[in-house]
Amino acid sequence: MNDIPNLSESELKHKINFLRQQIDSKDREIRSLFKEMSLHNKGINELRDNRDDLNKSVKELRATASDYRNKRDEVNKKIAELKQQRNEMLSHQSTYTDKIGEMKKTRDDLNKIARGRIEFLNKTYEDQLDKFSNIDIPLEYEQSLFENLHELSGRLEAIHKANIIHNEIGDVYGKVSEFKHDLDTISALIRDLASESQENHLKMLEIYKEVDDTKKESDDYHQRLVEIYKITRPIKDKIDVLKKSLSAIREELDSYLEHMSEIQLDKDKTKEDTKRIAAKEKFDKSGRMSLEDLRLLIENDEIKFEKES
């Protein structure tokens, strides 16, 4: 038991009443503070639930937006690969295009040497050769004809080479056409993928805007909660201080009540002893006693009954 001052019974009763009054006062104050907190906290659970629900929605929306962003990035990766492939094909196509230009120049140079179509040159060469071989002509004319045949032979060789190159140009054009077809296919695929990427990007932006709006609404609820907490926290702190003080007062009261109980027990014992002595004296003088006197004497072994043998 805590040490308590040496008080008279009257002072002790006064102290006990004072402590009980303090307990009642602090109890009333705590109840009043709880009532005040309850008024401020009205609707706080709804605010908290709304905030938490919105934060959950924000989390789900961000996950969805992330999915669209990943889809967009994956499509962009495919586009980059296709563009690289297209660039390589364009490089090859450029090589063939340059080759065509070179072959055309060579062909045109040969055509300039040939100065005529192959049918015309063949007919002219055959006519000149027939004259040179079968007709008796003067020597001077024969020499001139021989020189013409030599020139025609060179022109025929040039036109043959030009025709071969011309055919090769056609083959190269065929390869270029294949490249163009493949390039058109890749370009169309890139356009389709770019449209898909843009669609995913816009969807992502749309969801992120919804995230911002939802987050703002959630922050509004949270700010309202913070404002309530700013008001109720000091009240709660007061309640905690009062509860701690109340606990100390009750502990002190218990000590005084225990001390008062001990005093009362001593008083009761003294009173009991007085009654017992009076009852014994009465019995010794008159041999008479009341039931209460008998109880007191028996409980204190003042009277003993012998057992019959």
C-alpha positions as CSV (number, residue, x, y, z in Angstrom):
1,M,0.0,0.0,0.0
2,N,1.3,3.5,-0.8
3,D,2.5,5.6,2.1
4,I,-0.2,8.0,3.2
5,P,-0.1,10.8,5.8
6,N,-1.3,10.1,9.4
7,L,-4.8,11.5,9.2
8,S,-7.6,11.4,11.6
9,E,-10.7,9.5,10.6
10,S,-12.5,12.8,9.9
11,E,-9.6,14.0,7.8
12,L,-9.5,10.7,6.1
13,K,-13.2,10.8,5.2
14,H,-12.7,14.3,3.9
15,K,-9.8,13.2,1.8
16,I,-11.7,10.3,0.4
17,N,-14.7,12.5,-0.5
18,F,-12.3,15.0,-2.1
19,L,-10.7,12.3,-4.3
20,R,-14.1,11.0,-5.3
21,Q,-15.2,14.5,-6.3
22,Q,-12.0,14.7,-8.4
23,I,-12.8,11.4,-10.0
24,D,-16.4,12.5,-10.8
25,S,-15.1,15.8,-12.2
26,K,-12.5,14.2,-14.4
27,D,-15.0,11.5,-15.6
28,R,-17.4,14.3,-16.6
29,E,-14.6,16.1,-18.4
30,I,-13.6,13.0,-20.2
31,R,-17.2,12.3,-21.3
32,S,-17.5,15.8,-22.5
33,L,-14.3,15.6,-24.5
34,F,-15.4,12.3,-26.0
35,K,-18.7,13.9,-26.9
36,E,-16.8,16.8,-28.5
37,M,-14.6,14.3,-30.4
38,S,-17.7,12.4,-31.6
39,L,-19.1,15.6,-33.0
40,H,-15.9,16.3,-35.0
41,N,-15.5,12.7,-36.0
42,K,-19.0,12.6,-37.4
43,G,-18.7,11.2,-41.0
44,I,-14.9,10.5,-40.5
45,N,-15.4,6.8,-41.4
46,E,-17.2,7.7,-44.6
47,L,-14.4,10.2,-45.5
48,R,-11.7,7.5,-44.8
49,D,-13.6,4.8,-46.7
50,N,-14.0,7.2,-49.7
51,R,-10.3,8.1,-49.6
52,D,-9.3,4.5,-49.4
53,D,-11.6,3.4,-52.2
54,L,-10.3,6.2,-54.4
55,N,-6.7,5.2,-53.6
56,K,-7.5,1.6,-54.5
57,S,-9.0,2.9,-57.8
58,V,-5.8,4.9,-58.4
59,K,-3.7,1.8,-58.0
60,E,-5.9,-0.2,-60.4
61,L,-5.9,2.6,-63.0
62,R,-2.1,2.9,-62.8
63,A,-1.8,-0.8,-63.4
64,T,-4.1,-0.5,-66.4
65,A,-2.2,2.5,-67.7
66,S,1.1,0.6,-67.3
67,D,-0.3,-2.2,-69.4
68,Y,-1.1,0.2,-72.2
69,R,2.3,1.8,-71.9
70,N,4.0,-1.6,-72.1
71,K,1.8,-2.5,-75.2
72,R,2.8,0.9,-76.8
73,D,6.5,0.3,-76.1
74,E,6.3,-3.3,-77.4
75,V,4.6,-2.0,-80.6
76,N,7.2,0.8,-80.9
77,K,10.0,-1.8,-80.6
78,K,8.4,-3.8,-83.5
79,I,8.2,-0.5,-85.5
80,A,11.9,0.2,-84.8
81,E,12.8,-3.3,-86.0
82,L,10.7,-3.0,-89.2
83,K,12.2,0.5,-89.9
84,Q,15.7,-1.0,-89.5
85,Q,14.7,-3.8,-91.9
86,R,13.3,-1.2,-94.3
87,N,16.4,0.9,-94.2
88,E,18.5,-2.1,-95.0
89,M,16.2,-2.9,-98.0
90,L,16.4,0.7,-99.1
91,S,20.1,0.5,-99.0
92,H,20.1,-2.6,-101.1
93,Q,17.5,-1.0,-103.5
94,S,19.8,2.1,-103.7
95,T,22.7,-0.2,-104.7
96,Y,20.6,-1.8,-107.5
97,T,19.3,1.7,-108.6
98,D,22.9,2.9,-108.8
99,K,23.8,-0.2,-110.8
100,I,20.9,0.5,-113.2
101,G,22.2,4.0,-113.7
102,E,25.6,2.7,-114.5
103,M,24.2,0.0,-116.9
104,K,22.0,2.6,-118.7
105,K,25.0,4.8,-119.2
106,T,27.0,1.9,-120.7
107,R,24.1,0.9,-122.9
108,D,23.5,4.4,-124.1
109,D,27.2,4.8,-124.9
110,L,27.1,1.5,-126.9
111,N,23.9,2.7,-128.7
112,K,25.8,5.9,-129.6
113,I,28.5,3.7,-131.1
114,A,26.0,1.4,-132.9
115,R,23.9,4.4,-134.3
116,G,21.0,2.2,-135.3
117,R,18.8,-0.7,-134.6
118,I,20.2,-4.3,-134.8
119,E,17.8,-5.2,-137.7
120,F,19.0,-2.3,-139.8
121,L,22.7,-3.0,-139.0
122,N,22.4,-6.7,-139.8
123,K,20.6,-6.0,-143.1
124,T,23.2,-3.4,-144.0
125,Y,26.1,-5.7,-143.0
126,E,24.7,-8.6,-145.0
127,D,24.2,-6.4,-148.1
128,Q,27.7,-5.0,-147.9
129,L,29.2,-8.4,-147.2
130,D,27.3,-9.9,-150.3
131,K,28.7,-7.1,-152.5
132,F,32.1,-7.6,-151.1
133,S,32.1,-11.4,-151.6
134,N,30.1,-11.9,-154.8
135,I,30.2,-8.9,-157.0
136,D,33.2,-7.9,-159.0
137,I,33.9,-4.3,-158.1
138,P,36.8,-1.9,-158.5
139,L,39.6,-2.2,-156.0
140,E,39.1,1.3,-154.6
141,Y,35.4,0.5,-154.0
142,E,36.3,-2.9,-152.6
143,Q,38.7,-1.2,-150.1
144,S,36.0,1.3,-149.1
145,L,33.5,-1.5,-148.7
146,F,35.9,-3.5,-146.5
147,E,36.3,-0.5,-144.2
148,N,32.5,-0.1,-144.1
149,L,32.2,-3.8,-143.1
150,H,34.8,-3.3,-140.4
151,E,32.9,-0.3,-139.1
152,L,29.5,-2.2,-139.3
153,S,31.1,-5.1,-137.4
154,G,32.0,-2.8,-134.5
155,R,28.6,-1.2,-134.5
156,L,27.0,-4.7,-134.5
157,E,29.1,-5.8,-131.6
158,A,28.2,-2.6,-129.7
159,I,24.5,-3.1,-130.4
160,H,24.7,-6.7,-129.3
161,K,26.4,-5.7,-126.0
162,A,23.8,-2.9,-125.6
163,N,21.0,-5.4,-126.0
164,I,22.5,-7.7,-123.5
165,I,22.9,-4.9,-121.0
166,H,19.4,-3.8,-121.8
167,N,18.1,-7.2,-120.8
168,E,20.2,-7.2,-117.7
169,I,18.7,-3.9,-116.8
170,G,15.3,-5.5,-117.1
171,D,16.4,-8.2,-114.7
172,V,17.7,-5.7,-112.2
173,Y,14.4,-3.7,-112.5
174,G,12.6,-6.9,-111.6
175,K,14.7,-7.2,-108.4
176,V,14.0,-3.5,-107.7
177,S,10.2,-4.2,-108.2
178,E,10.5,-7.0,-105.7
179,F,12.2,-4.7,-103.2
180,K,9.5,-2.0,-103.8
181,H,6.7,-4.6,-103.2
182,D,8.4,-5.7,-99.9
183,L,9.0,-2.1,-98.9
184,D,5.4,-1.3,-99.6
185,T,4.4,-4.2,-97.4
186,I,6.7,-3.2,-94.6
187,S,5.6,0.4,-94.8
188,A,2.0,-0.6,-94.6
189,L,2.7,-2.7,-91.6
190,I,4.6,0.2,-90.0
191,R,1.6,2.4,-90.6
192,D,-0.7,-0.1,-89.0
193,L,1.6,-0.6,-86.0
194,A,2.0,3.2,-85.7
195,S,-1.8,3.5,-85.5
196,E,-1.9,0.8,-82.8
197,S,0.9,2.5,-80.9
198,Q,-0.9,5.8,-81.0
199,E,-4.1,4.2,-79.9
200,N,-2.3,2.7,-76.9
201,H,-0.6,6.0,-76.2
202,L,-3.8,8.0,-76.2
203,K,-5.5,5.4,-74.0
204,M,-2.6,5.5,-71.6
205,L,-2.9,9.4,-71.4
206,E,-6.6,9.1,-70.9
207,I,-6.2,6.8,-68.0
208,Y,-3.4,8.8,-66.5
209,K,-5.7,11.9,-66.6
210,E,-8.3,9.8,-64.8
211,V,-5.6,8.8,-62.3
212,D,-4.8,12.5,-61.7
213,D,-8.5,13.4,-61.3
214,T,-9.1,10.5,-58.9
215,K,-5.9,11.2,-57.0
216,K,-7.0,14.8,-56.6
217,E,-10.4,13.7,-55.2
218,S,-8.7,11.3,-52.9
219,D,-6.3,14.1,-51.7
220,D,-9.4,16.3,-51.0
221,Y,-10.8,13.6,-48.7
222,H,-7.5,13.1,-47.1
223,Q,-7.1,16.8,-46.4
224,R,-10.5,16.9,-44.8
225,L,-9.4,14.0,-42.6
226,V,-6.2,15.9,-41.7
227,E,-8.1,18.9,-40.7
228,I,-10.3,16.8,-38.5
229,Y,-7.3,15.2,-36.9
230,K,-5.8,18.6,-36.3
231,I,-8.8,19.4,-34.1
232,T,-9.3,16.0,-32.5
233,R,-5.7,15.1,-31.7
234,P,-5.3,17.8,-29.0
235,I,-8.7,16.6,-27.6
236,K,-7.4,13.0,-27.6
237,D,-4.2,14.1,-25.9
238,K,-6.3,15.9,-23.2
239,I,-8.3,12.6,-22.7
240,D,-5.1,10.6,-22.4
241,V,-3.7,13.0,-19.8
242,L,-7.0,12.9,-17.9
243,K,-7.1,9.1,-18.0
244,K,-3.6,9.0,-16.7
245,S,-4.4,11.4,-13.9
246,L,-7.7,9.6,-13.2
247,S,-5.8,6.3,-12.9
248,A,-3.4,7.9,-10.3
249,I,-6.3,9.4,-8.3
250,R,-8.1,6.1,-8.2
251,E,-4.9,4.4,-7.1
252,E,-4.6,7.0,-4.3
253,L,-8.2,6.6,-3.4
254,D,-7.8,2.8,-3.2
255,S,-5.0,3.4,-0.7
256,Y,-7.1,5.7,1.5
257,L,-10.1,3.4,1.3
258,E,-7.9,0.5,2.3
259,H,-6.6,2.5,5.2
260,M,-10.2,3.5,6.1
261,S,-11.2,-0.2,6.0
262,E,-8.4,-1.0,8.4
263,I,-9.5,1.7,10.8
264,Q,-13.1,0.5,10.6
265,L,-11.9,-3.1,11.2
266,D,-10.1,-1.9,14.3
267,K,-13.2,0.0,15.5
268,D,-15.4,-3.0,14.9
269,K,-12.9,-5.2,16.8
270,T,-12.8,-2.7,19.7
271,K,-16.6,-2.5,19.8
272,E,-16.8,-6.3,19.6
273,D,-14.4,-6.7,22.5
274,T,-16.4,-4.2,24.6
275,K,-19.6,-6.1,24.0
276,R,-17.8,-9.4,24.8
277,I,-16.5,-8.1,28.1
278,A,-19.8,-6.7,29.0
279,A,-21.5,-10.0,28.1
280,K,-19.0,-12.0,30.2
281,E,-19.4,-9.7,33.2
282,K,-23.2,-10.0,32.9
283,F,-23.0,-13.8,32.7
284,D,-20.6,-14.0,35.6
285,K,-22.9,-11.9,37.8
286,S,-26.3,-13.1,36.8
287,G,-25.7,-16.2,34.8
288,R,-28.0,-14.8,32.2
289,M,-27.3,-13.7,28.6
290,S,-28.9,-13.0,25.3
291,L,-28.3,-15.0,22.1
292,E,-26.0,-12.3,20.8
293,D,-24.1,-12.4,24.1
294,L,-23.9,-16.2,23.8
295,R,-22.5,-15.9,20.2
296,L,-19.8,-13.5,21.4
297,L,-18.7,-15.6,24.3
298,I,-18.6,-18.9,22.2
299,E,-16.7,-17.3,19.3
300,N,-14.1,-16.0,21.7
301,D,-13.9,-19.2,23.8
302,E,-15.3,-17.5,26.9
303,I,-17.7,-20.4,27.4
304,K,-16.9,-24.0,26.8
305,F,-19.4,-26.9,26.8
306,E,-18.2,-30.2,28.1
307,K,-19.1,-33.3,26.1
308,E,-21.2,-35.9,27.8
309,S,-19.3,-39.1,28.3
